[in-house]
């Protein structure tokens, strides 16, 4: 059990980090898209 716990924690951390990166990526892509729309209007 004690051998699985650190791995599980690391896996959970990577999931959280990837989720954060996905949120940040979506927001930045959306803002860039709006910025491009404003330029080409």
C-alpha positions in Angstrom: 0.0 0.0 0.0 2.8 2.4 0.9 4.4 1.7 -2.4 1.3 2.6 -4.5 0.6 5.8 -2.6 3.5 8.0 -4.0 2.7 6.8 -7.5 -0.9 7.6 -7.1 -0.1 11.0 -5.7 2.2 11.7 -8.6 -0.4 10.6 -11.1 -3.0 12.8 -9.5 -0.6 15.7 -9.6 0.1 15.2 -13.3 -3.7 15.0 -13.9 -4.2 18.3 -12.0 -1.4 20.0 -13.9 -2.6 18.8 -17.3 -6.1 20.0 -16.5 -4.7 23.4 -15.5 -2.7 23.6 -18.7 -5.8 22.6 -20.7 -7.8 25.4 -19.1 -5.0 28.0 -19.6 -4.6 26.8 -23.2 -8.3 27.1 -24.0 -8.4 30.6 -22.5 -5.3 31.8 -24.4 -6.6 30.3 -27.6 -10.0 32.0 -27.1 -8.3 35.4 -26.4 -6.0 35.1 -29.4 -9.0 34.2 -31.6 -10.9 37.3 -30.3 -7.8 39.4 -30.8 -7.5 38.2 -34.5 -11.2 38.9 -35.0 -10.8 42.5 -33.7 -7.8 43.0 -36.1 -9.5 41.7 -39.2 -12.9 43.4 -38.6 
